[in-house]
Amino acid sequence: MTIENIENPTAETGSVVVAIEAASVNFPDVLIVENKYQISVPTPFTAGSEFAGTVTEVGPDVSWPAVGDRVTGSAFCGAFAEQISVPARQLSPVPKGLDMIHAAAFGVTYRTAYHSLVTIGGLEAGDWVVVLGAAGGIGSAAVDIAVRLGAKVIAAVSSAERAKVCLDLGAGETIVYTAESLKDRIKEITGSGADLVIDPVGGTYAEQAIRATTWGGRYVCVGFADGEIPRIPLNLILLKGVILRGFEIRTLADHLPEAVALGDKRIGELVAEGMKPYVSDVFPLSRTADALTAVRDRSTTGKIVIDTRNEQF
Ligand SMILES: NC(=O)c1ccc[n+]([C@@H]2O[C@H](COP(=O)([O-])OP(=O)(O)OC[C@H]3O[C@@H](n4cnc5c(N)ncnc54)[C@H](OP(=O)(O)O)[C@@H]3O)[C@@H](O)[C@H]2O)c1
């Protein structure tokens, strides 16, 4: 990755230009840069999929936002930059109570976590919820939201330090899956098994977690940070009556637009009550490659944000 000066973007019909102030790193950014994502992007391209900033130019046929509005947004690429041109429908107002750094780290992870838990996972207060990769971006958001919605949360992670992060977010129990059996410990803690599993990790942990669900429990497949896509024996599904579902934030609005609106309202209420993403580190734009490397190497917790201000190129 290199930093280069390119032409300023312009606002086409239905689009606006945003002066980006902060952009957060999501695991798919790493996959896209390494050309390991489901969709290949022709090079050269500007990476980065989530940002917060101020609107500087509005194209034709845009009813909202206006120049000067503070917005957050997502795009497939283009957010690790000082400016982006993006369709207005991909933007939301910065939630009240969030600064630009936290606003940039909020939309993709909290929406993904919320809908995985509630819309797809059917979370109810009092449920035993297991979150895998619980100190990561999606994981930490899932722990935070599940605790706030009254679940009993078991955070599963790879080290004691990462477990501590989850306890600070309100998890009641932790499991260090690199040192102890995920399946045995979930059963030990819950008695009859987990009601709901949120899995952004995959690999061998997926089957272990499914084996530790209660009869009729739900498992939501969110991602494969492990790199290995698990294959689950169907006899397990028959015997346990477990419900397996997948979730992808990118296409949710196409299938369940009412759920998106309801989720945004509920997430907004939680932010007003003090919820905000756990940002563990902020890198300047010139160190974007280091930020992506840290996420790829599993050495980060919560969200990593790129501050795109205060540098001259
Ligand atoms: N479905 C959707 O709509 C959606 C939306 C956004 C992201 N995702 C996916 O969700 C997954 C997690 O994204 P994220 O942004 O939360 O990533 P992240 O912040 O890097 O967290 C991923 C977590 O996975 C665990 N992990 C296990 N094996 C790993 C490995 N080999 N390399 C890296 N991490 C590993 C790590 O926790 P431990 O070290 O504690 O195990 C890490 O904290 C990714 O696969 C991403 O593509 C899906």
The ligand as a Gaussian input file, in Angstrom:
#p B3LYP/6-31G(d) Opt

LIG

0 1
 N      -21.413000     -11.029000       7.949000
 C      -21.175000      -9.741000       7.885000
 O      -22.005000      -8.945000       7.499000
 C      -19.825000      -9.264000       8.313000
 C      -19.590000      -7.886000       8.525000
 C      -18.309000      -7.491000       8.938000
 C      -17.314000      -8.460000       9.125000
 N      -17.606000      -9.775000       8.872000
 C      -16.599000     -10.833000       9.062000
 O      -16.472000     -11.087000      10.439000
 C      -15.162000     -11.548000      10.714000
 C      -14.584000     -10.734000      11.858000
 O      -14.454000      -9.380000      11.459000
 P      -13.889000      -8.304000      12.495000
 O      -13.898000      -6.988000      11.788000
 O      -14.549000      -8.462000      13.800000
 O      -12.361000      -8.786000      12.600000
 P      -11.340000      -8.603000      13.814000
 O      -11.601000      -7.352000      14.543000
 O       -9.988000      -8.821000      13.242000
 O      -11.709000      -9.822000      14.787000
 C      -11.621000     -11.147000      14.362000
 C      -11.368000     -12.022000      15.577000
 O      -11.296000     -13.371000      15.111000
 C      -10.382000     -14.092000      15.888000
 N       -9.538000     -14.938000      15.023000
 C       -9.486000     -16.281000      15.054000
 N       -8.638000     -16.746000      14.169000
 C       -8.107000     -15.680000      13.532000
 C       -7.137000     -15.532000      12.510000
 N       -6.551000     -16.603000      11.948000
 N       -6.825000     -14.291000      12.092000
 C       -7.425000     -13.210000      12.629000
 N       -8.367000     -13.296000      13.608000
 C       -8.689000     -14.524000      14.068000
 C       -9.549000     -13.089000      16.677000
 O       -9.887000     -13.279000      18.046000
 P       -9.081000     -14.315000      18.968000
 O       -7.606000     -14.054000      18.744000
 O       -9.534000     -13.967000      20.321000
 O       -9.501000     -15.664000      18.490000
 C      -10.037000     -11.723000      16.248000
 O      -10.237000     -10.864000      17.348000
 C      -14.378000     -11.438000       9.399000
 O      -14.349000     -12.712000       8.781000
 C      -15.209000     -10.484000       8.577000
 O      -15.059000     -10.713000       7.201000
 C      -18.822000     -10.178000       8.484000

